[in-house]
Amino acid sequence: MSNDHSHPHDHSHSHPHEAAWKHDGVRVVKGDQLDGNTAQTPGMDRKAAVNFARMGAQKLWAGTVTIHADAKTGAHHHGHLESVIYVVKGRARMRWGEHLEFTAEAGPGDFIYVPPYVPHQEINASATEVLECVLCRSDGEAVAVNLDIAPVEKPDTVLWIDPTHPQGGMPGH
């Protein structure tokens, strides 16, 4: 390879994409900058990292889900969206079906796939350890449809703090 500088690609000029890419290219969302102002379900705390509102994401939503020790969510589904849950810490028990009659468990390092319109309930299977997960969905808008199904495992009343309930409140009120 020669060291002559007559290379056909002159890198000294700027590309037309450079200005846009500087601010609209790769972006890092710090863990303490997640947005709690997203669709919520009783018993869990969802926070958005990447979505349409924050990044202009067209085809996916990504964020975190925290479920307190011994807590259970209400029954819900996510409309036409596909969801993938990655368990970071703790033990997740999933219930799903018309009457939440099916169950499976997942631990750290496990992935959970939830197809569109499947009624489900997330349960922290640990009485002492928080359940922390990363969540990705197949659209830039969050959808959470809370269902009036009598769950096999009754949700506890869990207060949480988010932008809608700065003092802590009953989810959904």
Rosetta silent file (secondary structure, phi, psi, omega in degrees, C-alpha in Angstrom):
SEQUENCE: MSNDHSHPHDHSHSHPHEAAWKHDGVRVVKGDQLDGNTAQTPGMDRKAAVNFARMGAQKLWAGTVTIHADAKTGAHHHGHLESVIYVVKGRARMRWGEHLEFTAEAGPGDFIYVPPYVPHQEINASATEVLECVLCRSDGEAVAVNLDIAPVEKPDTVLWIDPTHPQGGMPGH
SCORE:     score description
SCORE:     0.000 S_00000001
   1 L     0.000  130.024 -177.002    0.000    0.000    0.000 S_00000001
   2 L   -88.792  160.314  179.747    1.497    3.352   -1.002 S_00000001
   3 L  -100.600   14.893 -179.515    1.547    6.458    1.088 S_00000001
   4 L   -72.169  151.121 -173.327    0.777    8.850   -1.754 S_00000001
   5 L  -100.309   23.168  178.616   -2.055   11.252   -1.004 S_00000001
   6 L   -93.162   33.621  179.629   -3.706   11.144   -4.415 S_00000001
   7 L   -64.358  137.574 -175.217   -6.472    8.953   -2.991 S_00000001
   8 L   -65.738  -18.890 -179.973   -9.734    9.462   -4.900 S_00000001
   9 L  -100.119  107.438  177.602  -11.707   10.121   -1.668 S_00000001
  10 L   -89.335  112.495 -176.191  -10.861   13.524   -0.274 S_00000001
  11 L   -86.790    5.447 -177.711  -12.063   13.500    3.344 S_00000001
  12 L   -81.323  -20.316  178.889  -11.465   17.190    3.878 S_00000001
  13 L   -89.930  156.897 -177.405  -14.847   18.254    2.451 S_00000001
  14 L   -90.658  148.883  177.574  -18.052   17.789    4.427 S_00000001
  15 L   -88.356  150.170 -178.278  -20.803   15.406    3.409 S_00000001
  16 L   -61.931  -25.235 -178.730  -24.378   16.711    3.110 S_00000001
  17 L   -80.798  -17.690 -170.569  -25.521   14.275    5.815 S_00000001
  18 H   -54.346  -47.644 -177.361  -22.927   15.371    8.354 S_00000001
  19 H   -63.215  -44.999 -179.862  -24.910   18.236    9.910 S_00000001
  20 H   -67.957  -42.211 -177.534  -28.100   16.192   10.239 S_00000001
  21 H   -66.086  -28.873 -178.995  -26.287   13.095   11.457 S_00000001
  22 H   -56.860  -42.121 -176.568  -24.494   15.018   14.188 S_00000001
  23 H  -105.044  -21.060 -176.990  -27.808   15.560   16.020 S_00000001
  24 H  -116.131   13.405  177.458  -30.069   12.971   14.369 S_00000001
  25 L   -88.999 -132.399  179.530  -27.638   10.085   14.015 S_00000001
  26 L   -66.036  135.775  176.608  -26.709    7.752   16.840 S_00000001
  27 L  -131.557  144.377  178.157  -28.039    8.894   20.206 S_00000001
  28 L  -109.360  130.957  175.349  -27.347    7.677   23.733 S_00000001
  29 L  -108.038  116.403  179.712  -30.074    7.837   26.367 S_00000001
  30 L   -69.342  147.637 -177.659  -28.630    7.839   29.879 S_00000001
  31 H   -58.342  -26.709 -179.849  -30.287    5.553   32.405 S_00000001
  32 H   -92.089   10.023 -179.525  -31.320    8.506   34.564 S_00000001
  33 H  -116.182   20.664  179.264  -33.028   10.251   31.602 S_00000001
  34 L   -74.799  154.432 -173.387  -35.829    7.759   30.942 S_00000001
  35 E  -107.715  115.167  178.886  -39.368    9.118   30.581 S_00000001
  36 L   -80.291   -4.117 -178.585  -42.096    7.792   32.902 S_00000001
  37 L   -85.118   71.211 -179.112  -44.780    9.646   30.957 S_00000001
  38 L  -142.152  172.348 -178.013  -45.878    6.578   28.970 S_00000001
  39 L   -57.183  131.263 -177.011  -48.759    4.094   29.021 S_00000001
  40 L  -118.858  155.197  174.737  -48.934    2.488   32.468 S_00000001
  41 L  -128.781  136.457  179.845  -50.511   -0.647   33.901 S_00000001
  42 L   -51.860  133.271  175.486  -51.271   -1.063   37.609 S_00000001
  43 L   100.771   -8.997 -179.497  -48.449   -2.836   39.462 S_00000001
  44 L  -138.637  161.609  179.376  -45.533   -1.871   37.227 S_00000001
  45 E  -123.065  108.698  178.597  -43.522    1.212   36.341 S_00000001
  46 E   -96.415  140.270  175.526  -42.690    1.625   32.631 S_00000001
  47 E  -134.024  131.872 -178.000  -40.124    4.187   31.452 S_00000001
  48 E   -87.676  137.205  171.363  -39.397    5.033   27.818 S_00000001
  49 E  -106.407  -51.090 -178.703  -35.864    5.366   26.470 S_00000001
  50 E  -125.490  124.449  176.123  -36.546    5.296   22.723 S_00000001
  51 L  -158.264 -177.040 -178.839  -39.932    6.093   21.184 S_00000001
  52 H   -65.987  -45.269 -176.038  -41.548    8.323   18.583 S_00000001
  53 H   -61.842  -39.526 -175.081  -42.025   11.281   20.935 S_00000001
  54 H   -87.031  -37.295 -170.524  -38.397   11.331   22.134 S_00000001
  55 H  -124.786   -9.960 -173.212  -36.429   10.166   19.071 S_00000001
  56 L    80.464   15.496 -179.852  -38.823   10.021   16.135 S_00000001
  57 L   -60.001  126.522 -177.481  -38.603    6.197   16.224 S_00000001
  58 L   -91.454  -35.442 -166.351  -41.068    4.848   13.673 S_00000001
  59 L  -119.490    3.256  176.219  -40.895    1.106   14.207 S_00000001
  60 L  -155.039  158.485  176.021  -39.933    0.439   17.815 S_00000001
  61 E  -127.299  136.175  177.286  -40.334    1.481   21.435 S_00000001
  62 E  -139.661  142.715  179.026  -37.702    0.608   24.022 S_00000001
  63 E  -174.093 -159.559 -178.480  -37.515    1.224   27.726 S_00000001
  64 E  -120.421  158.222  173.872  -37.509   -0.356   31.141 S_00000001
  65 E  -132.814  131.549  175.046  -40.057   -2.035   33.360 S_00000001
  66 E  -122.692  130.835  175.153  -39.733   -2.317   37.132 S_00000001
  67 E  -123.785  123.368 -176.060  -42.044   -4.454   39.255 S_00000001
  68 L   -65.698  160.033 -179.266  -41.636   -4.201   43.013 S_00000001
  69 L   -51.901  134.496  175.045  -41.021   -7.274   45.175 S_00000001
  70 L    63.681   17.143 -178.587  -44.086   -9.521   45.442 S_00000001
  71 L   -98.203  157.280 -179.589  -46.101   -7.249   43.098 S_00000001
  72 E  -135.444  142.793  177.714  -48.398   -8.267   40.232 S_00000001
  73 L   -86.139  167.124  168.046  -49.729   -6.214   37.347 S_00000001
  74 L   -74.309  164.986  177.117  -53.288   -6.011   36.159 S_00000001
  75 L   -72.411  138.963 -178.969  -54.265   -7.984   33.057 S_00000001
  76 E  -160.059  169.165  167.799  -53.512   -6.126   29.821 S_00000001
  77 E  -140.362  174.008 -175.001  -52.430   -6.474   26.198 S_00000001
  78 L  -118.985   37.513  175.498  -50.513   -4.263   23.784 S_00000001
  79 L    55.213 -135.323 -175.376  -52.846   -4.164   20.790 S_00000001
  80 L   -78.695   -0.154 -174.163  -51.147   -4.878   17.452 S_00000001
  81 L   -83.110  145.935  167.342  -47.651   -4.597   18.943 S_00000001
  82 L   -92.824  144.238  179.160  -45.149   -7.394   19.476 S_00000001
  83 E  -126.764  144.388  171.270  -43.173   -7.146   22.725 S_00000001
  84 E  -126.683  128.549  178.671  -39.849   -8.566   23.858 S_00000001
  85 E  -114.698  128.956  175.686  -38.915   -8.475   27.546 S_00000001
  86 E  -111.753  122.212 -177.975  -35.329   -9.104   28.676 S_00000001
  87 E   -82.957  119.632  178.848  -34.955   -9.915   32.373 S_00000001
  88 E   -90.857  -45.269 -174.940  -32.026   -8.027   33.902 S_00000001
  89 E  -148.435  138.669  175.524  -32.597   -8.798   37.594 S_00000001
  90 L    99.199 -167.472 -176.319  -35.097  -10.856   39.556 S_00000001
  91 L  -129.855  120.507 -179.586  -37.612  -13.541   38.632 S_00000001
  92 E  -101.190  135.612  168.981  -40.547  -12.926   36.288 S_00000001
  93 E  -115.965  125.274  177.909  -43.673  -15.053   36.170 S_00000001
  94 E  -105.339  135.921  170.772  -45.869  -14.477   33.127 S_00000001
  95 E  -119.350  140.940  179.125  -49.514  -15.469   32.970 S_00000001
  96 E  -151.758  166.079 -179.554  -51.436  -15.296   29.710 S_00000001
  97 L   118.312  172.396 -178.458  -54.600  -16.437   27.954 S_00000001
  98 L   -55.598  -34.329  179.850  -58.300  -15.487   28.031 S_00000001
  99 L  -121.854   22.802 -178.989  -58.334  -16.248   31.781 S_00000001
 100 L    53.530   39.715 -172.820  -54.564  -15.940   32.359 S_00000001
 101 L   -84.588  -11.821 -179.637  -54.547  -19.720   32.668 S_00000001
 102 E  -102.877  149.214 -177.454  -51.056  -20.317   31.201 S_00000001
 103 E  -143.660  148.923  174.289  -47.835  -19.613   33.067 S_00000001
 104 E  -153.381  155.078  179.267  -44.055  -19.505   32.528 S_00000001
 105 E  -120.961  153.768  179.817  -41.102  -18.102   34.472 S_00000001
 106 E  -143.551  147.241  179.292  -37.945  -16.292   33.378 S_00000001
 107 L  -125.119 -173.324 -177.332  -34.803  -15.142   35.155 S_00000001
 108 L   -52.480  130.906 -179.331  -31.780  -12.915   34.452 S_00000001
 109 L    91.820  -10.479 -179.613  -30.579  -13.254   30.868 S_00000001
 110 L   -87.843  148.946  174.709  -33.881  -14.731   29.630 S_00000001
 111 E  -108.085  144.303  176.692  -36.025  -13.213   26.869 S_00000001
 112 E  -123.657  130.668  176.728  -39.844  -13.285   26.855 S_00000001
 113 E  -108.413  130.268  177.656  -41.855  -12.781   23.637 S_00000001
 114 E  -120.573  113.156  179.084  -45.453  -11.514   23.834 S_00000001
 115 L   -69.510  166.645  178.147  -47.440  -11.633   20.553 S_00000001
 116 L   -58.007  145.921  171.410  -50.047   -8.984   19.616 S_00000001
 117 L    63.312    8.559 -179.016  -53.385   -8.932   21.485 S_00000001
 118 L   -82.149  117.623  175.928  -52.408  -11.680   23.969 S_00000001
 119 L   -63.620  132.634 -179.149  -53.930  -10.922   27.404 S_00000001
 120 E  -151.564  166.911 -179.681  -51.173  -11.246   29.991 S_00000001
 121 E  -139.616  131.254  173.993  -50.072  -10.414   33.510 S_00000001
 122 E   -97.745  138.207 -177.326  -46.521   -9.842   34.744 S_00000001
 123 E  -132.214  133.320  170.960  -45.729  -11.059   38.246 S_00000001
 124 E   -81.914  110.696 -175.460  -42.628  -10.566   40.330 S_00000001
 125 L   -75.755   -5.572  178.611  -42.091  -14.145   41.514 S_00000001
 126 L  -101.371  135.905  178.048  -39.770  -12.937   44.296 S_00000001
 127 L   -82.535  -11.804 -172.699  -41.150  -11.703   47.611 S_00000001
 128 L  -124.558  -20.415 -173.065  -37.927   -9.823   48.396 S_00000001
 129 L  -113.520  137.582  177.173  -36.163   -8.758   45.166 S_00000001
 130 L   -66.494  148.095  175.987  -37.221   -6.116   42.631 S_00000001
 131 E  -102.840  119.492 -179.337  -37.812   -7.332   39.056 S_00000001
 132 E  -119.044  128.593 -177.152  -35.974   -5.203   36.477 S_00000001
 133 E  -135.225  156.494  168.821  -36.491   -5.718   32.750 S_00000001
 134 E  -105.473  138.140 -173.765  -35.713   -4.086   29.418 S_00000001
 135 E  -125.710  134.041  173.739  -38.690   -3.890   27.077 S_00000001
 136 E  -127.760  138.791  177.347  -38.860   -3.450   23.288 S_00000001
 137 E  -128.426  159.173 -170.101  -42.031   -3.085   21.210 S_00000001
 138 L   -87.687   29.524  175.813  -42.642   -3.081   17.463 S_00000001
 139 L  -157.236  155.303  179.766  -43.887    0.515   17.122 S_00000001
 140 L   -76.041  -11.916  177.365  -42.751    3.984   18.161 S_00000001
 141 L  -105.813  136.557  178.045  -46.011    4.555   20.070 S_00000001
 142 L   -80.496  138.521  174.347  -46.718    2.697   23.312 S_00000001
 143 L  -128.773  126.852  173.105  -50.014    0.818   23.526 S_00000001
 144 L  -140.633  113.639 -179.959  -51.287   -0.711   26.760 S_00000001
 145 E  -105.370  108.257  179.975  -54.910   -1.850   26.946 S_00000001
 146 E   -77.923  131.849 -172.395  -55.841   -2.680   30.538 S_00000001
 147 L  -108.445  149.871  177.781  -58.351   -5.547   30.666 S_00000001
 148 L   -96.542   68.025  177.657  -61.116   -6.362   33.108 S_00000001
 149 L  -111.461  135.233  175.094  -60.159  -10.019   33.567 S_00000001
 150 L   -73.131  106.915 -176.275  -60.232  -11.605   37.016 S_00000001
 151 L   -71.785  152.575  176.627  -56.566  -12.668   37.228 S_00000001
 152 L   -61.941  -40.895  176.941  -55.523  -16.003   38.687 S_00000001
 153 L  -110.091  111.960 -175.451  -53.102  -14.068   40.908 S_00000001
 154 L   -63.547  130.948  175.846  -54.789  -10.941   42.263 S_00000001
 155 L   -66.820  142.976  173.132  -52.786   -7.735   41.770 S_00000001
 156 L   -82.567  158.419  173.235  -51.770   -5.946   44.939 S_00000001
 157 L   -79.179  113.795 -176.425  -52.497   -2.269   45.305 S_00000001
 158 L  -118.527  125.007  173.958  -49.133   -0.704   44.496 S_00000001
 159 L   -88.671  142.259  174.178  -48.431    2.999   44.743 S_00000001
 160 E  -141.592  165.101  179.969  -45.793    4.405   42.460 S_00000001
 161 E  -112.500  124.894  174.775  -44.342    7.755   41.606 S_00000001
 162 E  -147.131  177.602 -176.469  -44.324    8.947   38.008 S_00000001
 163 L   -59.773  -25.791  179.537  -44.876   12.299   36.275 S_00000001
 164 L   -81.759  -24.968 -178.707  -48.664   11.820   36.440 S_00000001
 165 E  -129.329   70.434 -174.214  -48.612   10.935   40.163 S_00000001
 166 E   -62.503  -24.705  178.796  -45.713   12.937   41.666 S_00000001
 167 E   -93.403    1.235 -173.217  -46.897   12.210   45.233 S_00000001
 168 E    89.950  136.961 -177.474  -47.528    8.548   44.510 S_00000001
 169 E  -163.143  175.372  175.797  -50.987    7.428   43.549 S_00000001
 170 L   -75.041  122.820  178.250  -53.246    4.681   42.431 S_00000001
 171 L   -56.719  138.588  177.929  -52.270    3.809   38.879 S_00000001
 172 L    89.362   -0.954  179.681  -55.011    4.698   36.430 S_00000001
 173 L  -114.829    0.000    0.000  -56.499    7.492   38.572 S_00000001
